């Protein structure tokens, strides 16, 4: 530290290798996001509306959520995820417009942001 000699900066190439077997996965249709100064926490869940609310026979109902996964990210990783998702959404939208495929809802349903 300080006045000692410094080593030259090197560029290092890193390759990513994913395992051949599939990852265990789960479907989530709701996510809550919270953060602290040190990390972002994404809580993924699966929510199914009660049948009475779906058929309109009640005015309000409690939505039960089954927890699926909790993911903690550093602020840098959260920013990178944001950029990756934005690019993938842009590509999805462009493909949907040119190929005439089904488009998703105008407003993203099932998302929640608690900051």
C-alpha positions, -999 to +999 in steps of 0.1 A: +000+000+000+012+035-006+045+042-023+055+006-032+059-006-067+027-015-086+021-045-107+009-040-143-028-044-151-036-076-169-066-085-189-080-119-180-103-139-202-130-159-184-153-184-201-186-196-185-194-233-186-229-243-176-235-280-166-251-302-192-279-314-170-309-292-166-313-269-136-342-276-113-368-249-120-400-235-107-426-211-121-432-178-103-459-153-111-451-127-085-420-111-072-413-086-043-382-066-044-366-050-013-331-035-007-306-024+019-275-004+013-256-037+007-280-059-013-312-063-033-335-091-023-360-107-048-386-129-033-403-151-059-437-167-053-466-184-069-500-168-064-534-183-073-565-162-068-592-178-048-620-193-070-646-170-054-627-139-065-621-153-100-657-158-107-667-124-092-688-137-064-669-117-037-657-081-036-623-089-019-602-119-011-568-127+004-543-139-022-522-168-008-487-168-020-465-199-020-428-189-016-406-203-045-372-187-040-353-159-025-324-143-043-300-118-029-278-097-052-252-070-047-261-036-061-238-041-090-253-075-099-288-060-096-278-032-120-264-058-144-296-079-141-317-048-149-297-041-180-299-078-192-337-079-186-342-046-204-323-059-234-342-092-235-375-074-232-365-051-261-355-082-282-388-100-272-409-069-282-391-065-315-396-102-324-432-100-313-438-071-336-421-086-366-433-122-363-469-113-352-466-136-322-488-132-291-478-102-270-478-101-233-501-079-212-496-041-216-489-038-179-468-065-164-491-085-142-480-102-110-451-080-103-446-060-071-419-036-061-414-029-025-386-004-020 
